[in-house]
């Protein structure tokens, strides 16, 4: 069965990389490649310090701007935090929530993820909510158990109308920054399960329309076969997004696979 029709969604998470000059150069190179990628939704997620700079370069291009995290309050005495209204004011339309590195290094929990999802929606931002299992969980046969727990707690009591503004990203922790990538079959198994869970809770309409990304050492060489899978709607790209050519190639491979589905 062919996958549900959606434009490929390709997001580049720059993580803690880039001076302003480097951010300008990278964003400019991706903007230059954008006309060849018509038909895909492209999103750049630079560090907080580069949001305004990159946002200015993206104006009028159709490329979206996102942030790497937010706090669950809209303002207050929370030194070092960034709020949803601040991100919206900086031109963001999307924000990552619950990335595995936030969970691993900064104490993010499923409960704080749920609070941040609420904060993002309250501010008019679309959260990209990240889920994924560790190598230990996978080898113990607990992948689905862990994904279910993250979904149930991280999405909380969102209504069907709210879930339409939420994107999901499956990022197997064991494949992030390791050079290892889940096989298309491994990624599809989990992402099909995620869509099935959404259908159980919200119905077929919201589940079929939901954008579910794959993230985990995404490279141009594997993008075509991954995107051919029914429940992979795009990619959350890490290291390869710091190379404009590689990032554009990933989007091009997804578009090639997408065109073959028509």
Rosetta blueprint (number, residue, H / E / L):
1 X L
2 X L
3 X L
4 X L
5 X L
6 X L
7 X L
8 X E
9 X E
10 X E
11 X E
12 X E
13 X E
14 X L
15 X L
16 X L
17 X L
18 X L
19 X L
20 X H
21 X H
22 X H
23 X H
24 X H
25 X H
26 X H
27 X H
28 X H
29 X H
30 X H
31 X H
32 X H
33 X H
34 X H
35 X H
36 X H
37 X H
38 X L
39 X L
40 X E
41 X E
42 X E
43 X E
44 X E
45 X E
46 X L
47 X L
48 X H
49 X H
50 X H
51 X H
52 X H
53 X H
54 X H
55 X H
56 X H
57 X H
58 X H
59 X L
60 X L
61 X L
62 X L
63 X L
64 X E
65 X E
66 X E
67 X E
68 X L
69 X L
70 X L
71 X L
72 X L
73 X L
74 X L
75 X L
76 X L
77 X L
78 X L
79 X L
80 X L
81 X L
82 X L
83 X L
84 X H
85 X H
86 X H
87 X H
88 X H
89 X H
90 X L
91 X L
92 X L
93 X L
94 X E
95 X E
96 X E
97 X E
98 X L
99 X L
100 X H
101 X H
102 X H
103 X H
104 X H
105 X H
106 X H
107 X L
108 X L
109 X L
110 X H
111 X H
112 X H
113 X H
114 X H
115 X H
116 X H
117 X H
118 X H
119 X H
120 X H
121 X H
122 X H
123 X L
124 X L
125 X L
126 X E
127 X E
128 X E
129 X E
130 X E
131 X E
132 X L
133 X L
134 X L
135 X H
136 X H
137 X H
138 X H
139 X H
140 X L
141 X L
142 X L
143 X H
144 X H
145 X H
146 X H
147 X H
148 X H
149 X H
150 X H
151 X H
152 X H
153 X H
154 X H
155 X H
156 X L
157 X L
158 X L
159 X L
160 X H
161 X H
162 X H
163 X H
164 X L
165 X L
166 X L
167 X E
168 X E
169 X E
170 X E
171 X L
172 X L
173 X H
174 X H
175 X H
176 X L
177 X L
178 X L
179 X L
180 X L
181 X L
182 X L
183 X L
184 X H
185 X H
186 X H
187 X H
188 X H
189 X H
190 X H
191 X H
192 X H
193 X H
194 X H
195 X H
196 X H
197 X H
198 X H
199 X H
200 X H
201 X H
202 X H
203 X L
204 X H
205 X H
206 X H
207 X H
208 X H
209 X H
210 X L
211 X L
212 X E
213 X E
214 X E
215 X L
216 X L
217 X L
218 X L
219 X L
220 X H
221 X H
222 X H
223 X H
224 X H
225 X H
226 X H
227 X H
228 X L
229 X L
230 X L
231 X L
232 X L
233 X L
234 X E
235 X E
236 X E
237 X E
238 X L
239 X H
240 X H
241 X H
242 X H
243 X L
244 X H
245 X H
246 X H
247 X H
248 X H
249 X H
250 X H
251 X H
252 X H
253 X H
254 X H
255 X H
256 X H
257 X H
258 X H
259 X H
260 X H
261 X L
262 X L
